[in-house]
Amino acid sequence: MKYFIEAIIKWKDFNGKSNLKSFWMFFLIFSLLGFPIGFIQSWIGFEYLNMVYLLLMIIPYLAIGFRRLNDAGINRFLFLIPFVNLILAVFPSKKLDN
């Protein structure tokens, strides 16, 4: 949960770096939260609750994705391509030579 909250706090940082673990833990929690939100949505009858959740989370998701590709040394705008972004996020961090 620490990684999820950290990504939400850093929602404005598109230029930093994020390691593999922080990206995938955020992605896991982000995905798993969809199930209880869907259940609550059907329980209370508000049919747009899941859409509100996705709209609120799209900026933190893009920010951590851009930071992840920055860390891997890949052009961060490739994160905008569906499904390719998850494949590129698997690449290890780029080591800097001094």
N, C-alpha and C positions, 0 to 999 in steps of 0.2 A: 504494500500500500504506500510505502515511502516513495517509491519511484513514480507512482501515479500522481501523488500530491506534488512532488517536486516538478513534474512536467507541467502541471496546471499552474504552479507558481511562476515558472519560466515561460509562460505562454507568449511573451513578446520577444524572446531571444531566438532569432532565426540564424544567427551567425556563430554561435558557440559550437561545442562538441558534446555528443552523448555517446556513451559506450553501448556495446551490444546488450548487456544485461538491462540497463535502464530503458532502452527502447522496447525490448521484447516484454519486459514486465509491465510497462505501460500498455502495450498493445494487448496483452493477455487480460489485464484488469478492465480495460476499455471494452473489450469484446464480451467478457463475462458479465459485465454490468448490464448488458442489453437484455439478458434473460429476466432478472427481477424487475427491470423497468417495463418490459413487455407484460409481465404478470400484473404489475401495479396498474398499467395502462388499461388492461382488460377489466380489472377489478373495479376501478373508479369510473370507467367509461369515458375517459378523456383520450380520444383516439390519436391525438397529436403529441402525446408525451414522449414517445420514442424519437419523433422528429425534433422536438425541442432539445432532447439530450444530444442528438447527433449534431445539431447546429451549435450547441454550446461547446462541444468537444472537438469540432473540426479544426479550430485554430491551434489548440495545444497539440493535436495530432500532427498537423503539418509542421509545427515548430520543432517538435522532437524528431520528426522524420528528416527535416532539413539539417538539423544538428547531427543526426546519425550519419547522413551521407557526407557531411563536412568532415566528420571524424574518419570516415573510410576513404577520403580523398576522391570522392566521386562528385560530379556536378550535381548540386543539390536540387536543381529544378527537375531532374529526372524522377524525383519523388512524386511528382504530379501525375505520372503515368500509372494508371491502375494496375495492380498485380505485379508489375515490374518493380515497383517501389519496395515491396516486401522481399523480393529476391535480392535487390541491391543492398537492403538493410542487413543482410547476412554477412556481407564482406567484412573482414577484420579491420581494425584501426590501422591507419597509415602511420608508419614510423617515420619520424623526422630525423634526418641526418644532420649532425652538427659539424 
